[in-house]
Amino acid sequence: MRLAPFTATVERGRLRFFASVIGLEDSEFTSLERARAAGHRDLPVPPTFLFGLELEHQQGESGPDGPRVDPSRVLHTEQSFTYHETAHAGDELVFSPVITDVYHRRAGTMEFVVRDTTVTRPDGTPVADLHQVILVRHEGGA
């Protein structure tokens, strides 16, 4: 099931905050001077930052079977990333998510949703492929 694509702009301040929170302060991820010395045109995107942008967009989305999923019932069980090129502060990125599988365990009380997202530049140049599996807990089951 293809979901609606969305666009996000990478903001320098958010990159610095994210990098600081994950322990990358005083590096090319927070210092423009260090980023340029390392050959980047601006602050590079830390490895898991794209997942955070996608997760923000997911809040309020409908689940694969209809209504919005209660975040307190969701557990991320798997995620992986394949990077094709580095994104930087100021870049506009297009996220194109697809639900590639939905399956149930334990009499329907556990619903697993597999989501694969391609991240590109507006011209279609690949930036990254994101893969995640989430578990949605349901009471009672099917």
C-alpha positions in Angstrom: 0.0 0.0 0.0 1.6 3.3 -1.1 1.2 6.1 1.3 1.2 9.8 0.3 4.7 11.1 -0.3 5.8 14.1 1.8 8.5 16.6 1.7 10.7 17.7 4.6 13.4 20.4 4.7 16.5 19.6 6.8 17.0 22.5 9.3 20.5 23.3 10.7 19.3 24.0 14.2 17.4 20.7 14.4 20.5 18.8 13.1 22.6 20.4 15.8 20.1 19.6 18.5 19.8 16.0 17.3 23.5 15.5 17.1 24.0 16.9 20.5 21.4 14.6 22.0 23.0 11.5 20.5 26.4 12.5 21.7 27.9 14.0 18.6 28.5 17.5 19.9 31.6 19.3 18.9 31.8 17.4 15.6 31.1 18.0 11.9 27.4 17.3 12.8 27.2 20.4 15.0 30.0 22.7 13.8 29.8 24.2 10.3 33.5 24.9 10.4 34.3 21.2 11.1 31.7 20.1 8.5 33.4 22.2 5.8 36.8 21.1 6.8 35.6 17.5 6.4 34.4 18.3 2.9 30.7 18.9 3.5 28.9 22.0 2.1 26.9 22.3 5.3 26.1 20.2 8.4 25.7 16.6 7.3 22.6 14.6 8.4 23.5 12.1 11.3 22.7 8.5 10.5 19.3 8.1 12.1 18.0 11.6 11.6 16.0 10.7 8.6 14.0 8.2 10.6 13.1 11.0 13.0 11.8 13.1 10.2 9.7 10.2 9.0 8.4 9.4 12.5 7.3 13.0 13.0 5.2 12.8 9.8 3.7 9.4 10.9 2.1 10.9 13.9 -1.6 11.4 13.2 -1.5 9.0 10.1 -4.1 6.4 9.8 -3.0 2.8 10.4 -3.0 0.2 7.6 -6.4 -1.0 8.6 -8.0 2.4 9.1 -8.0 4.6 12.1 -5.1 6.3 13.7 -2.8 4.1 15.8 -2.4 5.0 19.5 1.3 5.6 19.9 1.3 4.0 23.4 0.4 0.7 21.7 3.3 0.8 19.2 6.8 -0.7 19.6 9.5 -0.3 17.0 10.9 -3.8 16.5 13.3 -3.3 13.6 14.8 -0.6 11.5 17.6 -0.3 9.0 19.0 2.2 6.6 20.8 2.1 3.2 22.4 5.4 2.3 23.2 6.4 -1.3 24.5 9.9 -0.6 24.8 12.4 2.3 22.0 14.9 3.0 22.9 18.3 4.5 21.2 21.2 6.3 19.1 23.1 3.9 18.2 20.1 1.7 14.6 19.4 0.7 13.9 15.7 0.8 11.0 13.7 -0.5 9.9 10.7 1.5 7.9 8.0 -0.4 6.6 5.4 2.1 5.1 2.0 1.2 3.5 -0.5 3.6 5.1 -3.7 2.2 3.6 -6.2 4.6 1.1 -6.5 7.5 0.9 -9.7 9.5 -0.5 -10.9 12.9 0.7 -13.1 15.7 -0.8 -14.4 18.9 -4.4 -14.6 17.7 -4.4 -11.1 16.4 -3.2 -9.3 19.5 0.1 -8.5 17.8 0.0 -6.7 14.4 3.3 -6.2 12.6 3.5 -3.5 10.0 6.5 -3.4 7.6 7.2 0.0 6.0 9.8 0.8 3.4 10.5 4.4 2.5 12.6 5.8 -0.3 14.2 9.2 0.4 15.1 11.3 -2.7 15.9 14.8 -3.7 13.1 16.6 -5.5 14.8 15.6 -8.9 14.6 11.9 -7.9 18.2 11.4 -6.9 18.3 8.7 -4.3 19.5 9.7 -0.8 18.4 6.7 1.4 16.2 3.7 1.8 14.6 3.3 5.2 13.1 0.1 6.5 11.1 -0.4 9.7 8.9 -2.9 11.3 6.5 -1.8 14.1 4.4 -3.9 16.4 0.9 -2.6 17.3 -0.6 -4.3 20.3 -4.3 -5.0 20.2 -6.5 -6.1 23.0 -8.6 -9.2 22.4 -7.3 -10.1 19.0 -9.2 -11.2 15.9 
